[in-house]
Amino acid sequence: PRHAALLDAVDELHDTARLSQPAWDALRVHYEDAQLLEFLVLTGWYRTISHLANGLQLEQEAWGTPFPATPVSRPGE
């Protein structure tokens, strides 16, 4: 349940750049406020770095695993 709440929150942030009250409520059952702040900072920085790397069209490192060319559908879509 703890990891499911976290993954659902990541998906919601990715899709909407917001967290709904139910998402917050699910996270607060498992995480303290400081951890939730760290979660938001981490996901925000990851998105920022992704936009920067993609915008600059940086080449992927040779050791990296490539992402799928098309978006992967999520269960229930």
KADA-V389559 format. One line per field, one symbol per residue. ss: DSSP state (h for helix, s for strand, l for the rest). phi: phi as a letter, one per 20 degrees, with the letter a starting at -180 (. if undefined). burial: 1 if it has 9 or more other C-alpha atoms within 8 Angstrom, else 0. Layout:
ss->???
phi->???
burial->???
//
This chain:
ss->lhhhhhhhhhhhhhhhllllhhhhhhhhllllhhhhhhhhhhhhhhhhhhhhhhhllllllllllllllllllllll
phi->.ffffffffffffffcmbcffffgfffffdcegfffffgffffffffffffffffelfffffefeffffdgefegne
burial->00001101110110000010001101110000000100000010000000001000000000000000000000000
//
